[in-house]
């Protein structure tokens, strides 16, 4: 993986983006949760496929 040495701005060029943080016990120990803004459809597809492939080993779906 190649990482850029340039730091990303804290906000997008179109303005601030709201985010969520959940620091409960469940969030720390049971939940798989992350936020990412991707404008590259191939990268978005790759991330989605990776998370789908982790079903059963990293997380399990629950009925809410």
C-alpha positions in Angstrom: 0.0 0.0 0.0 1.3 3.4 -0.9 0.4 6.3 1.4 0.6 9.9 0.6 3.0 12.1 2.6 0.5 15.0 2.2 -1.9 15.4 5.0 -5.6 15.5 4.1 -7.6 18.5 5.1 -9.9 18.1 8.1 -12.9 18.9 6.0 -13.8 18.2 2.5 -13.5 20.9 -0.1 -17.3 21.3 -0.2 -17.5 22.0 3.6 -17.6 20.2 6.9 -19.0 16.6 7.0 -20.8 15.4 10.0 -19.4 12.3 11.6 -20.4 9.9 14.4 -18.5 8.5 17.3 -19.8 5.8 19.6 -17.5 5.2 22.6 -19.7 2.8 24.5 -18.6 -0.7 25.8 -20.2 -2.3 22.8 -18.6 0.1 20.4 -15.2 -0.6 21.9 -15.6 -4.4 22.1 -18.4 -5.6 19.8 -19.1 -3.3 16.9 -17.4 -3.0 13.6 -18.0 0.6 12.6 -16.1 3.1 10.4 -16.8 6.0 8.2 -15.1 6.7 4.9 -15.8 9.1 2.0 -14.6 7.5 -1.2 -15.0 9.2 -4.6 -13.3 6.3 -6.4 -15.9 3.7 -7.3 -13.3 0.9 -7.7 -11.9 1.6 -4.2 -15.5 1.8 -2.8 -16.3 -1.6 -4.4 -13.1 -3.1 -2.9 -13.8 -1.9 0.6 -17.4 -3.2 0.4 -16.2 -6.6 -0.9 -13.6 -6.8 1.9 -16.2 -6.1 4.6 -18.6 -8.6 3.0 -15.9 -11.3 3.0 -15.3 -10.7 6.7 -18.8 -11.7 7.6 -18.7 -14.6 9.9 -15.1 -14.1 11.0 -15.0 -10.4 11.9 -18.7 -9.8 12.5 -22.1 -11.3 12.3 -25.4 -9.7 11.2 -28.1 -9.2 13.7 -31.8 -8.5 13.1 -32.7 -5.2 14.6 
